[in-house]
Amino acid sequence: MYESKPFAREVIARCQTLAGCSEDAGGIRRTFLSPAMRDCHREIARWLAPLGIRSSLDAAGNLRMIYPATEIDAPRLLLGSHLDTVPNAGAYDGVLGVVIAIALLAALRGRKLPFAIEVVGFSEEEGVRFRTPFIGSRALVGSLDEEVLDRQDTQQISIRQAIEDFGLNPAG
């Protein structure tokens, strides 16, 4: 059985660690495909390594983590939340859902289930950088269209360009 106090302490500590992945000194701000988001992805990937779980980024920068099932073609349970923040929303904004899901995977201690579990850390749900919410979830369900990809931030960088600058392919 998994004890709740160490579980809760670890979740809180990990959320506090991710709060350090910020574009602002002394505050918390992590916008779509920013260097702070890359730092956040790296930290989460580091936590996954001891669990034998690999992470990958999809074409919109969503962090995708899959805990395999007993069978390769088993159905998949999808869990997750967003990794971006509104300015100074706090250490738990969005990341709490991702961190709890990872902690639950760790609690399985390698035991396989009849279904796979995919944890998604959505790249942009708040709409801060491009004034366009749900970029990550739109990409996941296949509704990220050309009009959305052409939207620009205050620096005249389009969503398409931001994806390319992050090393991803917006056509994906």
ABEGO torsion letter per residue (X at the ends): XBBAAAAAAAAAAAAAAAAABBABBGBBBBBBGBAAAAAAAAAAAAAAAAAGBBBBBBAAGBBBBBBBBABAABBBBBBEBBABBBBGAEAABGAAAAAAAAAAAAAAGGBBBABBBBBBBBABAAGAAAGBBGAAAAAAAGABBAAAAABBBAAGBBAAAAAAAAGBBAAX
